[in-house]
Amino acid sequence: MYLIPPMDDEPPPEFVAFVMLRAGDLRADALRLVGGDTSAAERIFLQALTETASRWRRLAWWGRFTRTDAVKSFIRKFLDKSTEQWREDQIYEVTVTPVSPPARTSRPGSTLAARKAAVIDGTARTSLDALADAEIAWVHAWRRSQWRHVMRLVAGGVLLVGGMIQYFSWLSTGY
């Protein structure tokens, strides 16, 4: 019996529906906020989904309580904060001009696989992107909640043993 039940290892249908509905807009917002850097946008997007997944029950409850879209406002604030942190971590480019022109080298022709890749359709399933993003974010949040649970147990055990040592040392000095 739990006062607050632990996080499920599978995402709830509401979270999956939220991600499927808003994944495209969130990706576009992340891409716009980082100025077109796709890898940074993807990383920030997945971090935002993971943080939303870890707070999903609380945000859903708060949204019902205040009758607002708490999830949307949280994810908006998180995207802004993550983008600001990303901008601070950026290294600005330095332009270096060589004294002499570079030596010319010949490149071998492209391989057969590279030429075929331009013609063959990709095997990626674009319709399952949002579902995969929801699952990945939920699993990351679930693992984080499991680690937090273990750390709470360890901290409680350390405090219990420390308290017992203090109590027993107090008892032994009394006689």
C-alpha positions, 0 to 999 in steps of 0.5 A: 500500500502506497500513499503516493503510488510509484510511477508505472513502467508504461506510459498512460494513454493520456501521455501518449496522446499528448505526445502524438498531438503536440510532438510536431509543434514541440519539435518545431518550437525547439528547432526554432529556439536553437536556431536550426541546430537539429541535434540540439533541438532533438536533445532539448525536445527529448529532455522536455518530454522526459521532464514532462513524463516525470511530472505527468501525474502532478501536472495533470492533477494541477491542470484539473485543479486550476482548469488550465493547461498546466502541461503546456505551460510547463513544457513551454517554460522548460523549453525556454529554460533549456534553450537559454542554458544551451545558448550559454554553453555554446562555443562561438566560432573563430575564423582562421584564414590560412596563409597559403591556399590548401593543397588540392587532393582528389577524392575517390568516387562515391561507393555503390552503397552511397549511390543506392542510398540516394535512390532507395526509399528510407525504412524509417516509419514516420507515423510511429515517431511520436509513440517512440518519443513518448515511450523513450521519454517515459522510460527515462523518467521511470528509470529516474524515479526508480533511482530516486526511490533507491536513493531515498531508501539508502538515505533512510537506512543511513539515517536510521543506523546513525540514529541507532548509533547515537541512541546506543552511545547515549544509553551506554554513557548514562551508566 
